[in-house]
Amino acid sequence: MLGIVDVGGGTRDIFGAGLLDYFMDMDLHVDYFIGVSAGSANGISYLAGQRGRNYKFYTDYVFRREYMGLGRLFRTGSIINLDYGYGKLSNRGGEYPIDYPAFAKDATTFEVVATDADTGKPVYFNRNHICQDDYDVLKASSCVPVVCRSYRIGNFSYYDGGISDPIPFKRAFARGCDRLVVILTRPKTLMRSGKTDRAYARFLKYTYPQAARKLANRGYLYNRQLRQLQKLEEEGRVLIAAPNDISGLKTLTRDLEKLDALYHEGYASGKAAAEFLWGQRPDFSSC
């Protein structure tokens, strides 16, 4: 069983968008996909077969005031307008709607990681939680603490899945995968310092103390998972697809030239990812 883990990383996950566009160009499909934060948005477009859709988001929509900006923080309490990105733009009649019928027909097992704001524990949503024009689980998974207010679904509030399970490769193996491509958005040898996470956690602890504890320890968890992942790569069970250099790009950096370069690096990495998953170079002659 072949799988993809896309860990997100804000605008840096244009790297993952490039890799997945390569897969779409070559008509390559996996059995399982799990996305965290921006990785969940990459995943739904990939499974819907909407080549180039994610690139448009990273190089156009995120630059709009309606989508993201400091001015929104004072007006609404959130820098990112998740309802604009995963609602107004993505619903039927929106500027670039998700092709939900195509997504619904796709046979890939799809999961999205979010963090329960009250408990700090990971929550794994699946296809059953996604309906036409209801992409709340993507919003929940992409809800960055402090930058955004927690995102509420029913009686529960959620934050970014990267707080509680930043690299969910164990979940993928538990679901039956035996070969994985894991998409990172920072170099694969680069550990997290956790400094920013700890600073944000100081604010979050007053409203969601359990989520704040997880956030403060995210660097430790990410680094532990990354070291485990590196061992799995040595064993041949995992391929880590990661940029060589992120050129100073932060999670919400908007630099069109650097983002475009990162997209093309991701696209180029798609060939090695395809060769790893299928054991040898696939026959693309009929594509």
PyMOL commands that set and color helices and strands:
alter all, ss='L'
color gray80, all
select helices_A, chain A and resi 10-25+38-47+53-59+61-63+70-76+82-88+100-105+127-129+136-141+161-163+169-174+195-204+209-216+218-234+256-278
alter helices_A, ss='H'
color red, helices_A
select strands_A, chain A and resi 2-6+32-36+109-116+122-126+151-153+156-160+179-183+238-241
alter strands_A, ss='S'
color yellow, strands_A
deselect
rebuild
show_as cartoon
